[in-house]
Amino acid sequence: MKFIVGKKMEMSQQFQEDGTVVPVTWIHAEPCVVIQVCSWPNGQGMAVQIGCDSRRYLNKPESGHTKECGLLGTLREFSVIQTDLKRGDKIDVSVFQPGEHVDVIGVSKGRGFTGVVKRHHFSGSPASHGHKDQLRMPGSIGSRRQGPVQKGKRMAGHMGTDRVTVKNLEIVSVDLKKNRIAIKGAVPGAQGGIVSIQLRESQNVWQK
């Protein structure tokens, strides 16, 4: 299992040998340090915690947890079946190769308080036949039976800042000098957001 933590930088494009243009997202991933390696109580796997993003000030629990590996403010944990990594080892972008497919995990952009049209893609009400100021309203949320609003009812509310996983993205190129990875397509999160990249377990990619 290959994995690393980085920051989303920007979107760009690259030209392939046949001249086709590929949209890519650049991920800047400095060498990450292995903080701890532990096994699950049931003995059916292991967990590897890595850190990055050196910071000057941390609280006492955080500084005590990472002081031997440097004051690292960003920690992520990955599940593996078996690994040879140990505390203090470093992981850089050289572990990935162009053509491999990865899963990218990030936090989606925050949209604030939004209505049902933007949040749940409701079509809205007709603009005629007596509909006044009802174009973007949610409509009825219940009838005579079951007076309380049911759990999971799609209504207006806070949108975004959710943990999102985009699966099966292809690595287009790896820049070892600048510690960057070009991933085909869009990656969740805002510019400068922390993303986790891990190799997809199955490299069997569906094609048309």
LUMVEXLO-174471 format. One record per residue: residue in one letter; z, x, y of N, C-alpha, C, O in turn. Coordinates in steps of 0.05 Angstrom, whole numbers, padded with zeros to 5 digits, always signed. Each point is the difference from the previous one (the first is absolute). Last residue first. Example, Ala and Ser with C-alpha at 12.3 -4.5 7.8 and 13.67 -1.06 7.14 Angstrom:
BEGIN
S+00142+00257-00045+00001+00016+00024+00014-00015+00022+00004+00010+00022/A-00005-00004-00137+00000-00018+00024+00000+00018+00024+00013+00021+00000/
REM end
This chain:
BEGIN
K-00429-00285+00044-00019-00022-00003-00023+00008-00019-00018-00016-00005/Q+00118+00057-00005-00024+00003+00016-00018-00024-00005+00001-00012-00021/W+00108+00053+00003-00020-00021-00003-00023+00004+00019+00005+00006+00024/V+00059+00072-00067-00005-00015+00025-00022-00021-00006-00020+00006-00012/N+00096+00059-00038-00023-00016-00007-00006-00019+00022+00014-00021+00003/Q+00061+00084-00011-00023+00008+00017-00025-00015-00008-00022+00007+00009/S+00134-00025-00015-00025-00002-00014-00023+00007+00019-00003-00012+00021/E+00089+00021+00014+00005+00006-00028-00026+00000-00017-00004+00017-00017/R+00008+00011+00121-00001-00025-00015+00002+00007-00030-00012+00019-00010/L+00057+00040+00089-00024-00002-00016+00001-00026-00017+00021-00007-00011/Q+00027+00015+00108+00005+00007-00028-00025-00005-00016-00015-00019+00004/I+00061+00021+00103-00024+00002-00015+00007+00009-00029+00013+00020-00004/S+00034-00065+00100+00004+00014-00025-00025-00002-00016-00012-00021-00003/V+00038+00016+00115-00013-00012-00023+00007+00018-00025+00003+00024+00002/I+00027-00043+00110+00004+00014-00024-00013-00015-00024+00004-00024-00002/G-00038+00022+00109+00019-00012-00019+00001+00017-00026-00019+00014-00007/G-00039-00001+00086+00025+00014+00000+00020-00011-00020+00022+00011-00002/Q-00094-00078+00032-00004+00029+00003+00026+00014+00003+00017-00007+00017/A-00011-00084-00070-00010+00009+00026-00005+00030+00000+00009+00014-00018/G-00015-00080-00072+00018+00013+00019-00014+00007+00026-00024+00001+00002/P-00023-00006-00104+00019-00017+00015+00017+00015+00020+00006+00024-00005/V-00108+00002-00023+00027+00005-00010+00020-00017+00016-00003-00002+00024/A-00113+00005-00047+00023-00003+00018+00026+00003-00015+00002-00006-00024/G-00096+00056-00008+00009-00027+00007+00024+00001+00018+00008+00020+00011/K-00024+00065-00071-00021-00020+00006+00013-00027+00007+00016-00010-00016/I+00028+00108+00033+00000-00022-00020-00020-00021+00009+00000-00008+00023/A+00031+00117-00004-00018-00022+00009-00002-00020-00022-00010+00006-00022/I+00086+00073+00052-00014-00013-00022-00017-00023+00012+00011-00016+00016/R+00044+00115+00018-00009-00027+00004-00016-00010-00025-00012+00016-00014/N+00051+00075+00050+00018-00018-00016-00007-00029+00005+00017-00017+00006/K-00063+00098+00027+00014-00018+00019+00019-00019-00014+00012-00017+00012/K-00062+00082-00062+00008+00015+00023+00017-00018+00019+00020+00009+00011/L-00062-00044-00091+00024+00016-00006+00010+00014+00025+00025+00005+00002/D-00082-00097-00021+00000+00023+00018+00025+00016-00004+00021-00008+00010/V-00083-00068-00068+00026+00012+00004-00003+00025+00017-00014+00018-00007/S-00046-00117-00019+00002+00029+00004+00029+00008+00005+00016-00017+00007/V-00041-00071-00039-00027+00010+00007+00001+00031+00002-00018+00013-00010/I+00076-00091-00046+00003+00023+00017-00027+00013+00004-00014+00007-00018/E+00038-00114-00005-00012+00025-00009+00006+00022+00021-00002-00004+00024/L+00056-00090-00056-00015+00012+00021-00009+00028-00008+00015+00015-00013/N+00042-00090-00032-00026+00009-00009-00018+00010+00023-00023-00008+00001/K+00104-00056+00028-00005+00014-00025-00029+00010-00002-00019-00011+00012/V+00100-00016+00063-00029-00002-00004-00007+00017-00024+00005+00025+00001/T+00090-00073+00040-00012+00019-00018-00030-00006-00002-00008-00021-00009/V+00098-00002+00079-00027-00007-00010-00010+00023-00017+00002+00023+00008/R+00090-00067+00046-00008+00021-00017-00026-00008-00014+00000-00019-00015/D+00026-00020+00113+00005-00004-00029-00010+00025-00015-00018+00014+00008/T+00011-00043+00090+00022+00018-00008+00009-00005-00029+00024+00000-00006/G-00076-00083+00048-00003+00029+00000+00025+00014-00008+00020-00012-00007/M-00014-00085+00051-00022+00010-00016-00001+00030+00003+00003+00011+00021/H+00067-00104-00003-00006+00028+00004-00022+00010-00019+00001-00007-00024/G-00004-00097+00042+00022+00019-00002-00009+00028+00005-00022+00005+00009/A-00011-00117-00037-00002+00022+00020+00025+00018-00003+00021-00009-00009/M-00050-00040-00079+00005-00009+00027-00003+00024+00019-00005+00022-00009/R+00000-00057-00101-00015+00017+00019+00003-00012+00028-00010-00021+00006/K+00080+00014-00092-00019-00015+00016-00013+00017+00021+00014+00015+00015/G+00057+00009-00080-00028+00011-00002-00020-00016+00016-00024+00006-00002/K+00110-00058-00027-00002+00029+00003-00029+00009-00004-00014-00010-00018/Q+00035-00089+00056+00000+00015-00025-00002+00030+00006-00013+00008+00019/V+00057-00088+00042-00024+00016-00001+00002+00018-00025+00021+00014-00004/P+00031-00109+00006+00001+00027+00009-00026+00015-00002-00017-00007-00018/G+00023-00086-00013+00002+00004+00029+00001+00029+00009-00013+00007+00019/Q-00019-00064-00104+00008+00028+00004+00001+00006+00030-00017+00015+00010/R-00038-00099-00020+00016+00012-00021+00007+00029+00007-00015+00013+00014/R-00039-00063+00045+00025-00015-00003+00018+00013-00021+00024+00001+00004/S-00090+00067+00037-00004-00028+00000+00027-00014-00004+00020+00010+00008/G-00061+00092+00033+00015-00015-00020-00006-00030+00002-00013-00008+00020/I-00021+00075+00040+00013+00019-00019+00015-00015-00021+00015+00013-00016/S-00103-00029+00091+00023-00010-00013+00011+00020-00020-00016+00013-00014/G-00041+00030+00091-00002-00026-00013+00026-00008-00013+00021+00012+00005/P-00046+00070+00050+00000+00001-00029-00003-00027-00014-00008+00000-00023/M-00038+00031+00120+00026-00009-00010-00001+00001-00031-00021-00002-00012/R-00048+00021+00082+00011+00022-00016+00028-00007-00011+00015+00017-00007/L-00068-00080+00059-00020+00016-00013+00011+00020-00019-00011+00005-00021/Q+00048-00079+00081+00007+00003-00028-00019+00019-00015+00000+00000-00024/D+00001-00043+00118+00019+00022-00003+00009+00004-00028+00023+00009-00005/K-00072-00093+00006+00006+00012+00026+00021+00021-00004+00022-00006-00010/H-00092-00061-00047+00016+00024-00004+00004+00014+00027-00018+00014+00010/G-00038-00095-00027+00029-00004+00006+00018+00024-00004+00024-00002+00003/H-00121+00003-00021+00012-00023-00012+00030-00001+00003+00015-00003-00019/S-00059+00100+00025-00007-00026+00011+00015-00022-00014+00018+00006-00017/A-00018+00089-00006+00002+00001+00029-00007-00027+00013-00002-00002+00025/P+00047+00029-00127-00025-00005+00015+00005-00001+00030+00022-00006+00009/S+00045+00067-00064-00007-00028+00000-00027-00004+00014-00008+00018+00015/G+00042+00073-00072+00005-00015+00024-00009-00029-00002-00011-00008-00021/S+00010+00085-00045-00025-00007+00015+00006-00015+00026-00018-00001+00017/F+00081+00078-00069-00005-00029+00001-00025-00005+00017-00005+00015+00019/H+00050+00072-00047-00028-00007+00001-00005-00030-00003-00019-00009-00013/H+00104+00061+00021-00007-00010-00026-00029-00010-00001-00009-00011-00020/R+00047+00054+00099+00017+00011-00022-00010-00009-00027+00001+00016-00019/K-00043-00046+00101-00003+00029-00003+00015+00011-00024-00009+00019-00014/V+00014-00111+00031-00028+00006+00000-00004+00030-00005-00017+00009-00016/V+00104-00047+00028-00011-00003-00027-00029+00007-00002-00010+00008-00021/G+00070+00040+00098-00003-00027-00010-00013-00001-00028-00007+00021-00011/T+00071+00061+00055-00027-00011+00000+00000-00028-00012+00018-00008-00015/F+00046+00096+00055+00001-00028-00009-00027-00012+00003-00011-00002+00022/G+00009+00107-00035+00018-00018+00014+00001-00027-00011-00007-00005-00024/R-00041+00085-00009-00015-00019+00017+00018-00019+00016-00010-00017+00015/G+00009+00122-00070+00014-00024+00008-00016-00017+00019-00012+00010+00019/K-00025+00058-00099+00005-00003+00028+00015-00026+00006-00005-00020-00012/S+00018+00066-00085-00022-00013+00016+00009-00002+00030+00023+00001+00006/V+00007+00073-00080+00011-00023+00013-00021-00011+00019-00010+00014+00017/G-00008+00043-00113+00008+00003+00028+00012-00026+00010+00002-00020-00014/I-00052+00078-00076+00021-00019+00007+00008+00005+00029+00006+00023+00007/V-00092-00003-00082+00013+00008+00025+00019-00022+00008-00007-00024+00001/D-00049+00067-00094+00013-00024+00013+00015+00010+00024+00015+00019-00001/V-00105+00028-00050+00028+00000+00005+00008-00028+00010-00016-00016+00008/H-00067+00081-00060+00007-00025+00012+00030-00002+00002+00015+00006-00019/E-00093+00080+00017+00022-00014-00012+00006-00026+00015-00006-00003+00023/G-00060+00065+00008-00010-00017-00022+00023-00014-00015-00005-00020-00014/P+00024+00112+00064-00019-00020+00008-00011-00015-00024-00006+00012-00021/Q+00104+00030+00015-00027+00009+00000-00019-00022+00009+00006-00024-00005/F+00107+00058+00010-00020-00021-00002-00028+00013+00001-00004+00021+00012/V+00084+00031-00003+00002-00014-00026-00021-00021-00004-00005-00008-00023/S+00018+00060+00104-00017+00013-00020+00003-00013-00027-00017+00005-00018/V+00068-00025+00100-00024-00016-00005-00018+00012-00021-00018-00014-00009/D+00124+00035+00003-00019-00001+00022-00025-00015-00008-00002-00011-00023/I+00113+00034-00005-00025-00014-00008-00018-00002+00024+00009-00010+00021/K+00084+00071-00060-00016-00011+00021-00026-00012-00011-00011+00010-00019/D+00120+00013-00017-00029+00004-00003-00015-00014+00022+00010-00020+00012/G+00087+00013-00025-00010+00022+00016-00030+00006-00002-00011+00014+00016/R+00063-00062-00096+00009-00001+00028-00009+00026+00015+00003+00022-00010/K-00063-00051-00072+00029+00004+00003+00006+00002+00030-00018+00002+00017/L-00066-00034-00095+00009+00006+00027+00030+00003+00000+00015-00012-00016/D-00076-00014-00057+00012+00026-00001+00010+00009+00028+00009+00022+00003/T-00023-00124-00057-00008+00019+00021+00014+00027-00004+00021+00001-00011/Q-00043-00112-00031+00011+00027-00005-00011+00019+00022-00022-00003+00009/I+00013-00091+00001+00009+00000-00027+00013+00027-00007+00022+00000-00012/V-00020-00045+00112-00018+00015-00018+00011-00002-00028+00024-00006-00004/S-00012-00035+00114+00007-00002-00029-00021+00014-00016-00024-00004+00004/F+00060+00018+00102-00023-00007-00017+00010+00000-00029+00016+00017-00008/E+00022-00018+00120+00005+00004-00029-00023-00011-00016-00011-00021+00006/R+00036+00062+00102-00014-00020-00017+00005+00007-00029+00003+00023-00008/L+00031+00002+00119+00003+00003-00029-00015-00022-00015+00001-00024+00009/T+00014+00076+00094-00016-00020-00014+00002+00006-00030-00009+00021-00009/G+00052+00035+00074+00007-00027+00008-00015-00022-00015+00009-00023+00000/L+00028+00131-00013-00023-00017-00003+00007-00029+00005+00018-00011-00013/L+00019+00117+00020+00007-00026+00010-00025-00018+00001-00016+00002+00018/G+00032+00078-00091-00008-00004+00028+00006-00028+00008+00001-00019-00016/C+00023+00053-00069-00030+00000+00001-00010-00002+00028-00024-00003+00004/E+00117+00003-00026-00010+00022-00015-00030+00002+00001-00011+00022-00005/K+00058-00095+00047+00004+00025+00014-00011+00024-00015-00008+00020+00012/T+00010-00121-00030-00025+00016+00002+00005+00027+00012-00020+00014+00006/H+00091-00080-00021-00018-00004-00023-00024+00018+00000-00011+00007-00021/G+00075-00008+00093+00011+00012-00025-00018-00003-00024+00001+00016-00018/S-00026-00056+00100-00001+00029+00003+00012+00014-00025-00010+00020-00009/E+00013-00115+00015-00027+00010-00003-00002+00030+00001-00014+00012-00016/P+00099-00054+00029-00010-00004-00027-00028+00011-00004-00007+00012-00021/K+00044-00006+00109+00012+00018-00019-00009-00006-00029-00006+00020-00015/N-00062-00042+00095+00028-00006-00005+00011+00016-00023-00015+00013-00014/L-00063+00026+00076+00003-00019-00021+00030-00007-00002+00017+00016+00008/Y-00094+00044+00057+00026-00014-00002-00001-00021-00022-00019-00016-00001/R-00056+00073+00018+00022+00017+00009+00027-00013-00005+00019+00014-00006/R-00111-00024-00055+00013-00010+00024+00023+00017+00007+00011+00014-00016/S-00108-00020-00051+00024+00014+00008+00011-00011+00027-00016-00005+00019/D-00053-00029-00095+00007-00007+00028+00027+00012+00008+00020-00014+00002/C-00032-00005-00106-00017+00013+00020+00010-00007+00028+00021-00012+00003/G+00004+00004-00120+00005-00003+00028-00020+00015+00017-00012+00019-00009/I+00032-00066-00099-00011+00021+00017+00005-00006+00029+00004-00024+00007/Q+00028-00004-00115+00003-00006+00028-00010+00024+00016+00009+00023-00004/V-00021-00068-00100-00002+00024+00016+00002-00008+00029-00016-00017+00009/A+00041-00024-00115-00005-00006+00028+00001+00027+00016+00018+00016-00004/M-00036-00054-00106+00014+00017+00019-00008-00008+00028-00020-00014+00004/G+00024-00032-00113-00014+00009+00023+00017+00017+00018+00024+00003-00004/Q+00009-00051-00073-00028-00007-00002-00016+00009+00024-00021-00012+00006/G+00121+00012-00027-00015+00023-00012-00030-00005-00002-00013+00015-00015/N+00089-00069+00053-00010-00008-00026-00017+00022-00013-00008-00002-00023/P+00046+00013+00112+00021-00003-00020-00010-00007-00028+00012+00009-00020/W-00075+00048+00086+00011-00027-00001+00021-00002-00021-00001+00014-00020/S-00019+00079+00072-00011-00016-00022+00014-00028+00001+00023-00003+00009/C-00045+00084+00071+00020-00013-00017-00014-00017-00021-00023-00008+00004/V+00012+00085+00082-00014-00011-00023+00022-00011-00018+00018+00014-00008/Q-00030+00017+00120+00015-00003-00024-00018-00012-00022-00019-00014+00006/I-00015+00050+00077+00028-00001+00007+00017-00002-00025+00020+00014-00003/V-00121+00028+00030+00014-00016-00020+00030+00001+00005+00012+00021+00000/V-00092-00009+00075+00019+00014-00016+00014-00019-00019+00007-00023+00007/C-00109+00030+00048+00025-00014-00005+00018+00015-00019-00010+00015-00017/P-00076+00011+00090+00013+00004-00027+00027-00014-00002+00017+00003+00017/E-00085-00049+00049+00012+00027-00001+00012+00003-00028+00006-00019-00014/A-00084-00048+00049+00022+00003-00019+00010+00029+00000-00013+00016-00013/H-00055-00095+00065+00011+00027+00004+00026+00002-00017+00019-00014+00004/I-00112-00050-00008+00029+00001-00004+00009+00029+00002-00010+00018-00014/W-00082-00084+00042+00012+00027-00003+00031-00003-00002+00013-00013+00016/T-00099-00054-00042+00025+00001+00015+00012+00028-00006+00004+00007-00023/V-00112-00050+00018+00024+00013-00012+00023-00002+00019-00003-00004+00025/P-00107-00033-00049+00024-00002+00018+00024+00011-00014+00006-00007-00023/V-00112+00033+00007+00024-00010-00013+00023-00001+00020+00007+00020+00012/V-00123-00013-00020+00023+00003+00017+00024-00013-00014-00002-00023-00009/T-00094+00069-00031+00015-00024+00005+00026+00007+00016+00011+00021-00004/G-00078+00043-00030-00003-00010+00027+00015-00025+00006+00000-00009+00023/D-00002+00068-00104-00024-00017+00001-00004-00013+00027-00018-00016+00004/E+00094+00072-00022-00024+00016-00003-00026-00017+00001-00020+00010+00009/Q+00104-00047+00046-00003+00011-00027-00027+00015-00002-00016+00000+00018/F+00083-00020+00069-00026-00004-00011-00001+00013-00028+00009+00023-00003/Q+00075-00070+00066-00012+00025-00011-00027-00007-00013-00004-00022-00010/Q+00084-00019+00087-00021-00004-00020-00011+00027-00009+00001+00019+00015/S+00097-00066+00028-00024+00014+00007-00021-00007-00020+00002-00020-00014/M+00108-00004+00051-00023-00006-00016-00025+00015+00010-00003+00003+00024/E+00112+00028-00019-00022-00014+00014-00021-00008-00021+00000+00009-00023/M+00096+00021+00003-00009+00012+00025-00021-00017+00015+00005-00011+00021/K+00083+00003-00096-00027-00010+00006-00008+00010+00028+00013-00005+00020/K+00057+00056-00086-00003-00018+00023-00029-00008+00004-00018+00016-00003/G+00077+00014-00092-00013+00010+00024+00000-00021+00022+00013-00021-00002/V+00020+00054-00108+00006-00018+00023-00013+00013+00025+00002+00024+00004/I-00021-00022-00119+00007+00015+00024+00005-00021+00022-00008-00023-00002/F-00019+00040-00114+00009-00016+00022+00007+00018+00024+00005+00023-00003/K-00042-00031-00110-00002+00014+00025+00009-00019+00023-00007-00023-00001/M+00019+00032-00114+00000-00017+00024+00000+00018+00025+00017+00017+00003/
REM end
